[in-house]
């Protein structure tokens, strides 16, 4: 058999390793622990940044859950919070109780001489839930920017009158007989306007009609409506007479229950709603029509496939015969260098797999790993796997045998 044929057949011999020794050099000579340690060291900055980000999110969530970020919350020290008013009321002898739920608010209002502050800006409470806060539960109720539902349940006789214009330059004057409003004299404009039996801080307008104001109370003064929540905020509490109006309205009783409903106060329904009940009536016949149309389209456009037919192959060629045939083609063409490159590429690929390094690794990495594995000189492996070029069939056969010997040596070690 020709030299090229012997070389190609010699390169195809394999020997599977019986077992992998515990001290085997893998890839670059490191083990799994050192590799993991190196990766963690390179990613140390990103890991620290991720931990700090998670801590910031957790702290923010805890603060938000405690009301620290809720507008007009007595615990919020931000400009839109009301911690300043709550602190002054507390130092003046008023016990400020922040109710976390509707049940907590009802329980806190069981004592004598108490005031309820209700600020439901998102409209979480239903009419039934608002009814539990009405009647004689609180000696005085202060509603901050209430909706129509809240007014109808808790403030009989007070009506909503729209939004204050944004172009009002100066403060609003009291212009009413209410003692709290007269003590404040003037407050900052903005928010919503209301009309009631007693309407204060009206919107400047001409005519003799009943004006809308930023503050309104019932005839007996047990329910007060504050149309501008910003008056009690930390940002505007020290402007004009905002502090006087806020402290007088909220500090008339020894106890102030500060209640701001959340999504946790949503009323639980008796059962889960059927999503299909939310669809319009024409959906059912439309879906039936679309399904029928899709079935007709499938019948129209689908391919008609007959039974499977096996077709015998004309010839079956064994892998050894293909290798032998390719070697004869190389011999007839005198392509010794091309055959050598094919052998070299196959050997490098198999050595990379045996040494557990990526097959796409450069030749230098494969030779370095092979040198550590076999304890051979790097220069000898460089000549064998990189620089040597056979110029005759005899050299090709001898060189392929050396490649096969190196491969067997690595697989057995």
KEKE-3310 file (N, C-alpha, C; in steps of 0.2 Angstrom, whole numbers, plus 5000, padded with zeros to 4 digits):
npx = (5004:5002:5012:5005:4992:4995:4998:4986:4977:4984:4982:4969:4967:4962:4962:4953:4953:4956:4953:4953:4966:4967:4976:4977:4982:4972:4967:4973:4981:4976:4964:4946:4942:4952:4950:4936:4939:4947:4938:4928:4936:4939:4926:4923:4921:4908:4900:4900:4894:4881:4877:4876:4866:4855:4853:4850:4838:4830:4830:4824:4811:4807:4806:4797:4786:4784:4778:4787:4789:4777:4766:4761:4762:4764:4776:4785:4799:4802:4799:4786:4780:4772:4779:4783:4772:4766:4775:4775:4762:4763:4772:4764:4755:4746:4741:4747:4742:4746:4737:4738:4729:4711:4704:4713:4712:4698:4699:4707:4699:4690:4691:4687:4685:4693:4701:4699:4709:4708:4715:4713:4719:4720:4708:4705:4696:4679:4661:4655:4665:4669:4657:4659:4667:4660:4646:4646:4659:4671:4675:4678:4680:4692:4694:4705:4707:4695:4686:4671:4664:4669:4664:4650:4648:4653:4653:4641:4632:4643:4650:4660:4669:4678:4695:4708:4713:4729:4736:4735:4742:4744:4741:4727:4713:4705:4690:4678:4668:4673:4683:4695:4700:4700:4710:4721:4721:4727:4731:4741:4738:4730:4727:4711:4694:4680:4662:4652:4642:4649:4661:4678:4693:4690:4689:4695:4683:4670:4653:4638:4637:4638:4654:4667:4679:4695:4694:4682:4668:4655:4639:4639:4652:4659:4664:4677:4684:4699:4705:4718:4731:4744:4746:4748:4760:4778:4785:4777:4772:4776:4772:4763:4748:4747:4752:4745:4732:4733:4737:4727:4716:4719:4722:4712:4707:4713:4718:4724:4720:4728:4725:4729:4723:4728:4733:4731:4719:4709:4693:4689:4682:4668:4671:4682:4682:4675:4684:4679:4667:4669:4670:4663:4647:4648:4659:4660:4652:4661:4673:4670:4667:4680:4687:4681:4685:4698:4700:4695:4704:4716:4712:4711:4724:4734:4746:4745:4750:4757:4758:4773:4788:4801:4817:4830:4847:4860:4873:4883:4896:4910:4918:4932:4935:4932:4942:4954:4952:4953:4966:4972:4969:4976:4989:4990:4989:5000:5000:5007:5010:4997:4990:4998:4994:4980:4982:4988:4979:4968:4974:4977:4965:4959:4969:4966:4953:4956:4964:4955:4953:4946:4941:4944:4955:4971:4986:4997:4992:4988:4999:5007:4999:5000:5013:5015:5007:5014:5027:5036:5048:5044:5049:5051:5038:5033:5040:5034:5020:5019:5029:5035:5037:5033:5042:5041:5034:5039:5044:5031:5024:5032:5031:5017:5016:5023:5015:5003:5009:5011:4998:4992:5000:4996:4982:4983:4989)
npy = (4994:5011:5025:5037:5031:5022:5032:5039:5029:5025:5037:5036:5027:5024:5026:5024:5032:5024:5028:5044:5052:5058:5069:5075:5086:5099:5108:5124:5120:5123:5119:5116:5123:5134:5140:5144:5153:5163:5168:5174:5183:5192:5196:5203:5217:5219:5211:5216:5228:5224:5218:5230:5236:5228:5229:5242:5242:5234:5242:5253:5248:5244:5256:5262:5254:5257:5269:5280:5286:5290:5303:5316:5309:5306:5301:5305:5314:5321:5334:5333:5326:5326:5327:5337:5344:5334:5332:5344:5344:5333:5338:5347:5341:5333:5317:5308:5296:5284:5276:5260:5252:5250:5243:5246:5260:5261:5254:5263:5274:5272:5278:5293:5310:5312:5315:5312:5310:5309:5304:5299:5297:5289:5283:5270:5265:5258:5262:5256:5253:5266:5270:5264:5273:5284:5293:5294:5290:5297:5312:5323:5325:5326:5329:5326:5333:5326:5313:5312:5301:5300:5312:5310:5300:5304:5318:5327:5339:5346:5350:5345:5357:5358:5361:5372:5386:5387:5398:5408:5420:5426:5423:5415:5423:5422:5426:5422:5416:5406:5401:5395:5397:5411:5413:5409:5417:5419:5407:5396:5395:5383:5365:5357:5363:5367:5368:5372:5372:5381:5390:5394:5404:5408:5406:5420:5429:5437:5443:5438:5425:5409:5406:5395:5387:5384:5378:5370:5368:5358:5363:5362:5360:5348:5341:5344:5350:5349:5357:5358:5348:5351:5362:5357:5351:5347:5356:5368:5371:5382:5393:5408:5407:5394:5384:5388:5386:5372:5366:5370:5365:5351:5349:5350:5340:5328:5317:5312:5303:5297:5293:5285:5276:5261:5249:5238:5239:5236:5230:5213:5202:5191:5180:5174:5184:5180:5180:5179:5185:5198:5201:5207:5203:5199:5192:5178:5171:5177:5171:5158:5158:5162:5151:5141:5146:5145:5131:5128:5134:5127:5114:5118:5123:5114:5101:5086:5071:5055:5038:5033:5029:5018:5019:5010:5012:5014:5010:5005:5013:5010:5018:5016:5013:5025:5033:5026:5028:5042:5043:5037:5046:5057:5052:5049:5062:5068:5075:5078:5087:5093:5081:5080:5092:5089:5078:5084:5093:5085:5078:5088:5092:5081:5080:5091:5089:5078:5084:5092:5105:5119:5115:5125:5132:5140:5133:5134:5134:5120:5113:5117:5112:5099:5097:5099:5088:5076:5078:5081:5090:5107:5112:5100:5096:5107:5106:5093:5095:5107:5114:5104:5098:5085:5078:5067:5051:5041:5049:5055:5044:5040:5051:5052:5041:5045:5055:5047:5040:5050:5054:5042:5041:5052:5049:5037:5041)
npz = (5000:4997:5003:5007:5009:5020:5029:5031:5036:5047:5055:5059:5069:5086:5103:5117:5133:5148:5161:5169:5177:5194:5195:5183:5170:5165:5151:5153:5164:5176:5190:5193:5204:5205:5193:5195:5205:5199:5190:5198:5204:5193:5191:5202:5205:5198:5205:5218:5215:5211:5223:5231:5224:5225:5239:5240:5233:5242:5254:5249:5246:5259:5265:5257:5260:5273:5273:5271:5259:5254:5248:5258:5269:5287:5291:5281:5276:5265:5252:5248:5259:5275:5287:5295:5300:5307:5317:5324:5329:5337:5347:5352:5360:5354:5350:5337:5326:5315:5304:5297:5290:5285:5296:5306:5307:5311:5323:5330:5332:5342:5354:5365:5359:5346:5330:5313:5299:5282:5268:5253:5239:5228:5227:5234:5243:5244:5243:5253:5262:5266:5272:5285:5291:5294:5302:5319:5322:5322:5331:5323:5306:5294:5277:5264:5248:5243:5234:5223:5228:5241:5246:5245:5254:5267:5268:5269:5260:5255:5240:5225:5215:5205:5198:5204:5195:5187:5186:5196:5205:5218:5236:5243:5251:5267:5269:5275:5289:5297:5311:5311:5298:5298:5307:5300:5289:5275:5262:5252:5234:5224:5219:5222:5221:5232:5236:5250:5265:5273:5265:5262:5258:5244:5226:5216:5209:5199:5202:5211:5214:5223:5228:5224:5235:5243:5255:5265:5276:5285:5291:5305:5308:5310:5299:5288:5273:5265:5251:5245:5246:5247:5255:5268:5267:5269:5261:5258:5271:5279:5272:5270:5278:5280:5289:5301:5297:5295:5307:5316:5311:5311:5324:5334:5343:5356:5350:5334:5320:5307:5291:5277:5264:5256:5242:5249:5256:5247:5243:5245:5233:5232:5224:5210:5196:5180:5166:5153:5154:5153:5139:5124:5117:5103:5102:5104:5092:5082:5085:5082:5069:5064:5067:5059:5047:5047:5047:5035:5027:5030:5025:5011:5008:5012:5010:5001:5007:5003:5007:5016:5008:5006:5000:4993:4995:4983:4985:4999:5008:5017:5031:5031:5018:5012:5017:5013:4999:4998:5001:4991:4981:4985:4983:4969:4965:4970:4981:4994:5004:5006:5011:5023:5030:5032:5040:5051:5055:5059:5070:5079:5082:5089:5099:5106:5111:5119:5129:5135:5131:5122:5105:5096:5100:5098:5090:5098:5111:5112:5110:5121:5132:5128:5130:5144:5148:5143:5147:5137:5127:5123:5111:5103:5101:5094:5082:5078:5077:5071:5063:5054:5038:5027:5013:5005:5002:5011:5022:5025:5030:5041:5049:5051:5059:5070:5075:5078:5088:5098:5101:5106:5117:5125:5127:5135:5146)
capx = (5000:5006:5014:4999:4987:4997:4998:4979:4975:4987:4980:4962:4967:4960:4962:4949:4956:4952:4951:4956:4969:4965:4980:4977:4982:4966:4967:4979:4985:4972:4958:4939:4942:4956:4946:4931:4942:4949:4932:4925:4941:4938:4919:4922:4917:4901:4897:4899:4889:4875:4875:4874:4860:4850:4852:4846:4831:4827:4829:4818:4805:4805:4804:4790:4781:4782:4775:4792:4789:4770:4765:4757:4763:4767:4783:4789:4802:4803:4795:4779:4778:4769:4782:4784:4765:4765:4780:4773:4756:4765:4775:4758:4751:4741:4744:4746:4742:4746:4733:4740:4723:4705:4703:4717:4709:4692:4700:4710:4694:4685:4691:4684:4689:4698:4700:4701:4712:4707:4718:4713:4721:4719:4701:4705:4690:4672:4656:4653:4671:4668:4652:4661:4671:4655:4642:4649:4665:4676:4672:4679:4683:4696:4695:4710:4706:4691:4683:4664:4662:4670:4660:4643:4647:4656:4653:4634:4631:4649:4651:4666:4668:4683:4702:4710:4718:4737:4739:4734:4748:4744:4738:4719:4711:4700:4684:4673:4667:4676:4688:4702:4701:4701:4716:4726:4720:4728:4734:4743:4733:4731:4723:4704:4689:4673:4657:4649:4638:4654:4666:4683:4698:4687:4693:4693:4678:4665:4646:4636:4635:4641:4660:4671:4685:4700:4692:4674:4665:4648:4636:4641:4660:4662:4668:4681:4687:4705:4706:4725:4735:4751:4746:4751:4766:4784:4787:4773:4769:4778:4770:4757:4745:4746:4754:4740:4726:4734:4738:4721:4711:4720:4724:4706:4706:4719:4720:4723:4721:4731:4724:4730:4722:4733:4730:4729:4712:4704:4688:4690:4676:4666:4674:4686:4678:4676:4687:4675:4661:4671:4670:4657:4643:4649:4666:4659:4651:4666:4678:4668:4668:4687:4690:4679:4688:4705:4700:4694:4711:4720:4710:4713:4731:4738:4749:4742:4756:4755:4762:4780:4791:4808:4821:4836:4853:4863:4879:4885:4903:4912:4922:4939:4936:4933:4949:4959:4951:4955:4973:4975:4968:4982:4995:4990:4990:5006:4998:5010:5009:4990:4989:5001:4990:4974:4983:4990:4973:4964:4978:4977:4958:4959:4973:4962:4948:4959:4967:4950:4953:4942:4944:4946:4961:4977:4991:5002:4989:4987:5006:5009:4995:5003:5020:5014:5004:5019:5033:5041:5051:5040:5052:5050:5031:5032:5042:5030:5014:5018:5034:5038:5033:5036:5043:5041:5029:5042:5043:5024:5022:5036:5029:5011:5017:5025:5008:4999:5012:5010:4991:4991:5003:4991:4976:4984:4992)
capy = (5000:5017:5029:5041:5026:5020:5037:5041:5024:5026:5043:5035:5023:5028:5022:5028:5032:5020:5033:5050:5052:5064:5075:5076:5093:5101:5115:5128:5118:5124:5115:5119:5128:5139:5143:5148:5159:5168:5171:5178:5189:5197:5199:5206:5224:5219:5207:5221:5233:5220:5218:5236:5238:5224:5232:5249:5241:5232:5248:5257:5244:5244:5263:5263:5250:5260:5276:5285:5289:5292:5310:5319:5304:5309:5299:5307:5320:5324:5340:5332:5323:5330:5325:5343:5346:5329:5333:5350:5342:5329:5342:5352:5337:5329:5310:5307:5289:5283:5269:5256:5249:5252:5240:5249:5266:5260:5253:5269:5279:5270:5283:5300:5316:5310:5317:5307:5313:5304:5306:5293:5300:5284:5280:5263:5263:5258:5266:5252:5254:5273:5270:5262:5278:5289:5293:5297:5286:5302:5318:5327:5322:5331:5325:5330:5332:5320:5312:5312:5295:5301:5317:5308:5296:5307:5326:5329:5346:5349:5347:5347:5362:5358:5362:5379:5388:5387:5405:5412:5423:5428:5419:5415:5426:5418:5428:5418:5417:5401:5403:5392:5400:5418:5413:5408:5423:5417:5401:5395:5393:5376:5359:5357:5368:5364:5372:5369:5377:5386:5390:5398:5404:5407:5408:5427:5430:5442:5441:5437:5418:5405:5405:5389:5389:5379:5375:5370:5364:5357:5368:5361:5360:5341:5338:5349:5348:5353:5355:5358:5344:5354:5366:5353:5347:5350:5361:5374:5372:5388:5399:5412:5405:5386:5381:5390:5382:5364:5364:5372:5360:5344:5349:5352:5335:5325:5311:5312:5296:5299:5287:5285:5269:5258:5244:5232:5240:5235:5225:5207:5200:5184:5175:5177:5186:5176:5184:5179:5189:5205:5201:5209:5197:5197:5188:5170:5170:5179:5166:5152:5160:5162:5144:5138:5149:5143:5124:5128:5136:5121:5109:5120:5124:5108:5096:5079:5067:5048:5034:5033:5024:5017:5019:5007:5015:5010:5007:5007:5013:5010:5024:5014:5013:5032:5035:5023:5031:5048:5043:5036:5052:5061:5049:5050:5069:5070:5080:5076:5093:5093:5076:5082:5097:5085:5074:5088:5096:5080:5076:5094:5092:5075:5081:5097:5085:5073:5088:5096:5112:5121:5114:5131:5135:5140:5127:5135:5131:5113:5111:5119:5107:5092:5097:5097:5081:5071:5080:5082:5097:5111:5112:5094:5096:5112:5103:5088:5097:5114:5116:5099:5097:5079:5079:5061:5046:5038:5054:5056:5038:5040:5057:5050:5036:5049:5058:5042:5038:5055:5054:5036:5042:5057:5045:5032:5044)
capz = (5000:4996:5009:5009:5012:5026:5034:5032:5040:5054:5059:5061:5075:5092:5110:5122:5139:5153:5166:5170:5184:5198:5194:5176:5169:5161:5148:5155:5170:5182:5191:5193:5210:5203:5187:5198:5209:5194:5187:5203:5205:5188:5191:5209:5205:5196:5211:5223:5213:5211:5230:5233:5220:5229:5246:5239:5232:5248:5258:5246:5247:5266:5267:5254:5264:5280:5272:5270:5252:5252:5248:5264:5275:5293:5291:5275:5277:5258:5252:5247:5265:5280:5294:5299:5303:5312:5323:5328:5332:5343:5352:5355:5364:5350:5348:5330:5325:5308:5303:5291:5286:5287:5302:5311:5308:5315:5330:5333:5333:5347:5360:5364:5357:5341:5323:5307:5293:5277:5261:5248:5232:5223:5227:5235:5247:5241:5247:5260:5267:5268:5277:5292:5294:5295:5308:5325:5324:5324:5333:5318:5300:5289:5271:5260:5241:5242:5227:5224:5232:5248:5248:5246:5260:5273:5269:5266:5259:5252:5233:5221:5211:5199:5199:5204:5189:5189:5185:5201:5207:5225:5240:5244:5257:5270:5266:5278:5296:5300:5315:5309:5292:5299:5310:5294:5285:5268:5261:5245:5230:5220:5221:5220:5225:5234:5239:5256:5269:5274:5260:5263:5253:5238:5220:5215:5203:5200:5202:5217:5215:5228:5225:5226:5239:5244:5261:5266:5281:5286:5295:5312:5308:5311:5293:5285:5267:5263:5244:5243:5250:5247:5261:5274:5265:5271:5256:5259:5277:5281:5268:5271:5284:5279:5295:5305:5295:5296:5314:5319:5308:5314:5332:5339:5348:5358:5346:5327:5317:5300:5288:5269:5261:5251:5239:5253:5258:5242:5245:5242:5230:5234:5219:5205:5190:5174:5161:5147:5155:5151:5132:5121:5115:5097:5102:5103:5085:5078:5086:5079:5062:5063:5068:5053:5041:5048:5045:5028:5024:5031:5020:5005:5006:5015:5006:5002:5007:5002:5012:5016:5003:5008:4994:4995:4993:4978:4988:5006:5008:5024:5032:5030:5011:5010:5019:5008:4992:4998:5002:4984:4977:4987:4980:4962:4963:4973:4986:5000:5009:5007:5015:5029:5033:5034:5046:5056:5058:5063:5076:5084:5085:5094:5105:5110:5115:5124:5134:5137:5129:5116:5098:5092:5103:5094:5090:5103:5117:5112:5111:5128:5136:5127:5133:5151:5149:5141:5149:5132:5126:5118:5104:5099:5099:5089:5076:5076:5076:5068:5058:5050:5032:5024:5006:5002:5005:5017:5027:5027:5034:5047:5053:5054:5065:5076:5077:5081:5095:5103:5102:5110:5124:5129:5129:5140:5152)
cpx = (5004:5007:5008:4993:4988:4996:4991:4976:4978:4984:4973:4962:4966:4961:4959:4953:4952:4949:4955:4959:4967:4969:4981:4977:4976:4967:4974:4983:4981:4967:4952:4939:4946:4953:4940:4933:4944:4943:4929:4930:4940:4931:4918:4919:4910:4897:4895:4894:4882:4872:4872:4867:4854:4848:4848:4839:4827:4825:4824:4812:4802:4803:4798:4784:4779:4779:4780:4792:4782:4769:4760:4757:4766:4774:4788:4792:4804:4798:4788:4776:4775:4772:4782:4777:4764:4769:4777:4766:4758:4768:4769:4754:4746:4745:4742:4747:4741:4743:4736:4735:4717:4703:4707:4714:4702:4694:4703:4705:4689:4685:4687:4688:4695:4696:4703:4703:4712:4710:4718:4713:4720:4712:4701:4699:4683:4667:4655:4659:4671:4663:4654:4665:4666:4652:4646:4655:4670:4672:4673:4683:4686:4697:4700:4709:4701:4688:4675:4661:4663:4665:4653:4642:4649:4655:4646:4634:4637:4649:4658:4664:4674:4690:4703:4714:4725:4740:4738:4741:4749:4741:4730:4718:4705:4693:4678:4673:4670:4682:4695:4704:4703:4708:4722:4726:4721:4732:4737:4738:4735:4726:4716:4700:4683:4669:4653:4645:4643:4660:4672:4689:4695:4691:4690:4689:4673:4658:4645:4634:4640:4648:4663:4677:4689:4699:4685:4673:4658:4646:4639:4649:4663:4665:4671:4684:4693:4706:4713:4729:4742:4752:4749:4757:4772:4786:4784:4770:4771:4777:4764:4754:4744:4747:4748:4734:4727:4734:4731:4716:4712:4721:4718:4705:4713:4722:4719:4725:4722:4730:4724:4729:4727:4729:4728:4722:4707:4700:4689:4683:4675:4669:4678:4681:4680:4678:4682:4669:4662:4671:4664:4653:4645:4656:4665:4657:4657:4672:4676:4669:4676:4690:4688:4683:4695:4705:4699:4700:4716:4718:4712:4720:4736:4740:4746:4748:4753:4759:4769:4783:4798:4812:4828:4842:4857:4869:4880:4893:4905:4917:4930:4940:4936:4940:4954:4958:4954:4963:4976:4974:4974:4988:4995:4991:4996:5006:5000:5009:5002:4988:4992:4997:4983:4976:4985:4983:4969:4968:4977:4969:4957:4963:4969:4957:4950:4962:4962:4951:4948:4945:4947:4952:4967:4982:4995:4999:4989:4994:5008:5005:4998:5010:5020:5011:5010:5026:5039:5043:5046:5042:5051:5043:5029:5034:5037:5023:5013:5022:5036:5034:5036:5036:5043:5036:5032:5042:5036:5022:5025:5033:5022:5011:5019:5019:5004:5002:5011:5002:4989:4994:4999:4985:4977:4987:4986)
cpy = (5006:5021:5033:5037:5024:5026:5039:5035:5024:5031:5041:5030:5027:5023:5026:5027:5028:5024:5039:5051:5059:5070:5077:5084:5095:5108:5118:5126:5119:5119:5119:5125:5135:5143:5147:5154:5164:5172:5176:5184:5194:5200:5202:5213:5223:5215:5212:5226:5230:5220:5224:5238:5234:5227:5238:5247:5238:5237:5252:5254:5245:5251:5265:5260:5253:5267:5281:5288:5291:5299:5311:5314:5308:5307:5301:5313:5324:5330:5339:5328:5328:5329:5331:5345:5340:5330:5339:5348:5338:5333:5346:5347:5333:5322:5308:5299:5287:5276:5266:5253:5252:5249:5244:5256:5266:5259:5259:5274:5277:5275:5289:5305:5314:5313:5312:5311:5308:5307:5300:5296:5296:5281:5273:5261:5263:5262:5262:5253:5261:5274:5268:5268:5284:5289:5297:5293:5291:5308:5324:5324:5327:5327:5329:5328:5326:5319:5313:5307:5297:5307:5315:5304:5300:5315:5328:5336:5349:5346:5349:5352:5363:5360:5370:5380:5388:5393:5410:5414:5423:5423:5420:5418:5422:5419:5424:5419:5411:5403:5401:5396:5408:5418:5413:5414:5422:5411:5401:5393:5386:5371:5360:5362:5365:5370:5369:5374:5383:5385:5396:5398:5403:5409:5415:5427:5435:5439:5439:5429:5415:5403:5398:5391:5383:5375:5376:5366:5363:5363:5368:5360:5353:5338:5344:5346:5352:5352:5355:5354:5347:5359:5363:5350:5351:5356:5368:5375:5379:5394:5401:5409:5397:5383:5382:5386:5374:5362:5365:5366:5353:5344:5350:5346:5332:5320:5313:5306:5298:5293:5288:5278:5267:5253:5238:5233:5239:5229:5219:5204:5193:5179:5178:5178:5182:5181:5184:5183:5196:5206:5203:5202:5195:5192:5181:5168:5171:5173:5159:5153:5159:5155:5140:5140:5146:5135:5124:5129:5130:5116:5111:5120:5118:5104:5089:5074:5059:5044:5034:5027:5023:5016:5016:5011:5011:5007:5009:5007:5014:5016:5022:5014:5020:5034:5033:5026:5038:5048:5041:5042:5057:5059:5050:5058:5072:5075:5078:5081:5094:5088:5077:5087:5094:5081:5078:5091:5091:5078:5082:5094:5087:5077:5086:5093:5081:5078:5093:5103:5113:5119:5120:5135:5135:5134:5128:5132:5124:5110:5112:5114:5100:5091:5095:5090:5076:5072:5080:5089:5100:5111:5106:5094:5101:5109:5098:5090:5104:5115:5111:5098:5091:5081:5073:5056:5043:5043:5055:5050:5038:5046:5055:5045:5040:5052:5053:5040:5043:5055:5048:5038:5047:5053:5040:5035:5047)
cpz = (5000:5003:5011:5012:5019:5031:5036:5037:5047:5058:5061:5067:5081:5098:5115:5129:5144:5159:5166:5177:5187:5197:5187:5175:5164:5158:5150:5161:5176:5184:5191:5199:5208:5197:5190:5202:5205:5191:5192:5205:5200:5188:5198:5209:5203:5202:5216:5221:5213:5218:5233:5230:5224:5236:5245:5237:5238:5253:5256:5247:5254:5268:5264:5258:5270:5279:5271:5264:5250:5253:5254:5269:5281:5294:5286:5276:5271:5258:5251:5253:5269:5287:5298:5303:5308:5318:5327:5332:5338:5348:5356:5359:5361:5348:5341:5329:5318:5307:5296:5287:5289:5294:5308:5312:5312:5322:5334:5335:5338:5353:5359:5361:5352:5334:5318:5301:5287:5270:5257:5241:5227:5222:5229:5239:5243:5246:5254:5265:5270:5273:5284:5295:5296:5301:5313:5327:5326:5326:5327:5312:5295:5282:5266:5252:5240:5236:5229:5228:5239:5250:5249:5252:5267:5274:5265:5266:5256:5245:5230:5216:5205:5202:5199:5198:5192:5188:5190:5205:5215:5229:5240:5250:5260:5268:5269:5285:5300:5305:5313:5302:5293:5303:5305:5290:5277:5268:5254:5241:5227:5223:5219:5224:5226:5236:5245:5260:5272:5270:5261:5258:5246:5232:5218:5208:5204:5200:5210:5219:5221:5226:5228:5230:5240:5251:5263:5272:5281:5290:5303:5313:5309:5305:5290:5279:5265:5255:5241:5248:5251:5253:5267:5273:5268:5267:5257:5266:5280:5277:5270:5278:5284:5285:5300:5304:5297:5303:5318:5317:5311:5321:5336:5344:5350:5354:5339:5324:5309:5296:5280:5267:5256:5247:5243:5256:5253:5244:5242:5239:5233:5230:5214:5199:5184:5169:5154:5148:5153:5143:5130:5118:5108:5096:5100:5096:5081:5079:5082:5071:5060:5063:5062:5047:5041:5046:5038:5024:5024:5026:5013:5003:5008:5010:5007:5001:5007:5007:5011:5012:5005:5001:4996:4992:4988:4980:4995:5006:5015:5024:5030:5022:5009:5012:5015:5001:4992:4998:4995:4979:4978:4983:4973:4960:4966:4978:4993:5006:5011:5012:5022:5033:5036:5040:5052:5059:5062:5070:5081:5086:5090:5100:5109:5114:5120:5130:5137:5137:5123:5109:5094:5095:5098:5095:5096:5110:5117:5113:5118:5133:5135:5130:5141:5153:5148:5144:5143:5131:5121:5111:5100:5097:5094:5082:5073:5074:5072:5062:5053:5044:5028:5016:5002:5006:5011:5023:5030:5032:5041:5052:5055:5059:5071:5079:5081:5088:5100:5105:5107:5117:5128:5131:5134:5146:5157)
residu = (UNK:UNK:UNK:UNK:UNK:UNK:UNK:UNK:UNK:UNK:UNK:UNK:UNK:UNK:UNK:UNK:UNK:UNK:UNK:UNK:UNK:UNK:UNK:UNK:UNK:UNK:UNK:UNK:UNK:UNK:UNK:UNK:UNK:UNK:UNK:UNK:UNK:UNK:UNK:UNK:UNK:UNK:UNK:UNK:UNK:UNK:UNK:UNK:UNK:UNK:UNK:UNK:UNK:UNK:UNK:UNK:UNK:UNK:UNK:UNK:UNK:UNK:UNK:UNK:UNK:UNK:UNK:UNK:UNK:UNK:UNK:UNK:UNK:UNK:UNK:UNK:UNK:UNK:UNK:UNK:UNK:UNK:UNK:UNK:UNK:UNK:UNK:UNK:UNK:UNK:UNK:UNK:UNK:UNK:UNK:UNK:UNK:UNK:UNK:UNK:UNK:UNK:UNK:UNK:UNK:UNK:UNK:UNK:UNK:UNK:UNK:UNK:UNK:UNK:UNK:UNK:UNK:UNK:UNK:UNK:UNK:UNK:UNK:UNK:UNK:UNK:UNK:UNK:UNK:UNK:UNK:UNK:UNK:UNK:UNK:UNK:UNK:UNK:UNK:UNK:UNK:UNK:UNK:UNK:UNK:UNK:UNK:UNK:UNK:UNK:UNK:UNK:UNK:UNK:UNK:UNK:UNK:UNK:UNK:UNK:UNK:UNK:UNK:UNK:UNK:UNK:UNK:UNK:UNK:UNK:UNK:UNK:UNK:UNK:UNK:UNK:UNK:UNK:UNK:UNK:UNK:UNK:UNK:UNK:UNK:UNK:UNK:UNK:UNK:UNK:UNK:UNK:UNK:UNK:UNK:UNK:UNK:UNK:UNK:UNK:UNK:UNK:UNK:UNK:UNK:UNK:UNK:UNK:UNK:UNK:UNK:UNK:UNK:UNK:UNK:UNK:UNK:UNK:UNK:UNK:UNK:UNK:UNK:UNK:UNK:UNK:UNK:UNK:UNK:UNK:UNK:UNK:UNK:UNK:UNK:UNK:UNK:UNK:UNK:UNK:UNK:UNK:UNK:UNK:UNK:UNK:UNK:UNK:UNK:UNK:UNK:UNK:UNK:UNK:UNK:UNK:UNK:UNK:UNK:UNK:UNK:UNK:UNK:UNK:UNK:UNK:UNK:UNK:UNK:UNK:UNK:UNK:UNK:UNK:UNK:UNK:UNK:UNK:UNK:UNK:UNK:UNK:UNK:UNK:UNK:UNK:UNK:UNK:UNK:UNK:UNK:UNK:UNK:UNK:UNK:UNK:UNK:UNK:UNK:UNK:UNK:UNK:UNK:UNK:UNK:UNK:UNK:UNK:UNK:UNK:UNK:UNK:UNK:UNK:UNK:UNK:UNK:UNK:UNK:UNK:UNK:UNK:UNK:UNK:UNK:UNK:UNK:UNK:UNK:UNK:UNK:UNK:UNK:UNK:UNK:UNK:UNK:UNK:UNK:UNK:UNK:UNK:UNK:UNK:UNK:UNK:UNK:UNK:UNK:UNK:UNK:UNK:UNK:UNK:UNK:UNK:UNK:UNK:UNK:UNK:UNK:UNK:UNK:UNK:UNK:UNK:UNK:UNK:UNK:UNK:UNK:UNK:UNK:UNK:UNK:UNK:UNK:UNK:UNK:UNK:UNK:UNK:UNK:UNK:UNK:UNK:UNK:UNK:UNK:UNK:UNK:UNK:UNK:UNK:UNK:UNK:UNK:UNK:UNK:UNK:UNK:UNK:UNK:UNK:UNK:UNK:UNK:UNK:UNK:UNK:UNK:UNK:UNK)
# end
